[in-house]
Amino acid sequence: MRESKAELTDRLRREGRWDAFKKRREELKAGGVPAREAWYQAAAEFPPDSPRRSIEPCVEWVDGKGDVEGAKDDLEWLLAAMYVKLPPGVGSAGRRALLEQLRTSSSLCEWFSRQAIERICAPRPAPPRRTLSELLGSQAAN
């Protein structure tokens, strides 16, 4: 069943992909595609987000697999959402799916909170420090 334009618009806004959709639709129109057809072509390029795929950067980040763009936003959203009742449809499908899992298991919720807070608050590595003798040596060479 195809989504109506209103349903597609609402879903893309919830998923945070509305601006990307509009940009793609405008690119198609600029390329000579009629406006109505551009809408449907762009819509085909923005299927509903898979819950796991949409939250994967957050999962990887919590697992310590490096800095993944967008993961910190997901973590902060999830941490805040765990303690408040959200209206239906708020957040991406991935965020809502993980939130539901966290809410059903207190041990998972506790573990996730601890891991997420550690990752969000982790200090950035300090640049390598130079010793005084290195600094004095570099000045002597000048």
N, C-alpha and C positions, 0 to 999 in steps of 0.2 A: 504494500500500500504506500503510495507516494504522500509525502508530507505536503500540507498546504503551505503557501508562502508565509502565512502568519506562524505556523508551527515551526517551519524551518528558521525563521527569524528568531523566534523565542529560544529554540534549541541552540543556535549558534551564539546568541548572546550569553546564555547560561554557560556554554563551553568556552567562552572567551575567544571565539573565532569569527565573530561578526565582522570586525574590521578587515580581516584577511579575505573574507568572502566578498565584501564590497569592493575591495581592491581588485580581486580577480575578475569580478563581473565587469568593472570599469575597463580593465585591460581587454577583455573580450569585445566590449562595445567599441573601444578605440581601434581594435583590429578589424572592424567592419561587421561584427556579428550583431544582428538586430537585438534590441533591448530585451524582448521577451525570451528569445532563444539564449541570450547571454545569461539570463537568470537561471534557466534550466541547466545549461552547461556547467555553470559555476556550482549549482546545487549538487550536481553529480560528483563534483570534485570534493565535496564536503559531507561525506556520509556521517551518520551518527558515530561518535567517538566510542571506541571499545573501552570499557572501564579500565581494564588492566593496562592497555597501551597508553591511555591518557595520563595515567598516574605513574608509569614506569620511571620517568626521571626522578620522581620523589622517592620511590622504592630504592633505586640505585644509590641515591644520595644518602639515604638513611643507612644503607648497607656499607657505606664508606667507599664507594667506587668512584669518588672524585666529585668535582663541582659540575653539576649539570644545570644548565640554564632553566629557570622556572621552578626548580625543585624547592628552593627556599620559600617561594610564595605558596606552593602547595603545603609545605610543612606548617607554615604560620597559619594558613587557613584552617588546616585540619586541627591544629592545637586549639585554636579559638572555637571551632565548631564542635569540638568534643564536649564542651561545657555549656552550650546554649542550644535551645531548640530552634532549628532553622525552618523557614517555610519550605514547602515542597518545591523542588526544581532549582534550588539555589546551589551553585557550584557545578563543576563539570561532572560528567558521569563517573569518571575515575575517582574524583574526590569523594563523591557521595558513596560509591561502592566501598572504598576503604574506610570511610567514616562509619558505615554500618557494621563492617567487620570489627572495628575498634570498639564500638559500643556494645557488641555482643560478648566480648571477652575482656574481663577486667585485667587479667594478666597481660594480654596482648596490648591493651590500652596503656598500662603502666610501662611496659617495655618500650613501646613506641614513643611515649612522652619523654622518657629518659633519653632515648637515642636521638630523637628529634631536637630536644633542647641542647644536648651536647653538640650536635652538628651545627645548629644555628649559632650557638654561643662560642663555638671553638675559635680560639685565637688564630689569627693568620700567622704563618711562620715568619719569624723575624729574619731580616736580611742577614747574611753572614757578617759577623763582627770582625773588624780588623784590629789587630793588636797595636799597641802604642809603638812598638819597634817598627812595624810595617808602615805606620803613618809617618814616623820620623824618617825612615829610610826613603819614602817617596818624596818627602820634602827636601832631603839632602840631594836627591838626584836632580831636582829642579834647579 
